[in-house]
């Protein structure tokens, strides 16, 4: 795709680099991650004066206190924090980085595209299992944990994408993920929805997932394939195929790839079970049904 080169004034460029490098250095150090995230959010929000008044013992309103406390991720919870099978050690850190990412996106400065792309790219190095070079992450991307995501080089993820890594999610090189896409790596039993199954979901190199598409847990979208707008992937999409619809079905092979691609008539295989990830729950875990149902049948 043809794009324009855009540059910032040198003073703005210098300040941006200095700030991002400083946050990167602190997150890479032995400094407590909670403290780093708290400091960064206080300063980006312009709330340092109110925070210091509160810390010095001056009176603040209940609303101010909740706001100031919430800059520290240790005073917050995320939905994924309640998941029984999560890796507690990995989540302890990834939660803090994810909180910084999410709260940054809620700030007006996140609309400064050049700054925001670089800031999120730096955070991805600390949040993801692995992140390649020159990736671009736009506004409103959400994750389950973050630490079960691998992203290749030169991949672009647009606005309001959900990357569910309750299982494992691998995204290749040069992938384009359009606005509103949802990629899942967990599923629920159709009888007992509290029974969660985790999977490894794979999006291979050079894939395009277009607007509002959804990839079901455990599916693989093959190299150089396209999933059309609002397509719902319920089975593997072979390399070089174009799949559309609900559920998404292969309708043609990209021109020039006919000799190497799987024939359209042979597409549509579901290999979800091959990518299932087993997990063990702690023996001392107190399990409850959030819907308070009796699932036993006579």
Secondary structure, DSSP 8 states (H G I E B T S, - for coil): ---------HHHHHHHHHHHHHHHHHHHSSS-HHHHHHHHHHHHHT-HHHHHHHHTT----HHHHHHHHTTSGGG---GGGG-TTS-HHHHHHHHHHHHHHHHHHTSGGGG-HHHHHHHHHHHHHHHSSEE-TT-EE-TT-EES-STTEEE-TT-EE-TT-EE--SSEEEE-TT-EE-TT-EE--EEE-SS-TT-EEEEEEEE-TT-EE-TT-EE-TT-EE-TT-EE-TT-EE-S-B-TTEEEETBTTEEEEE-TT-TTTS--GGG-----GGGGEE-----TT-----TT-------
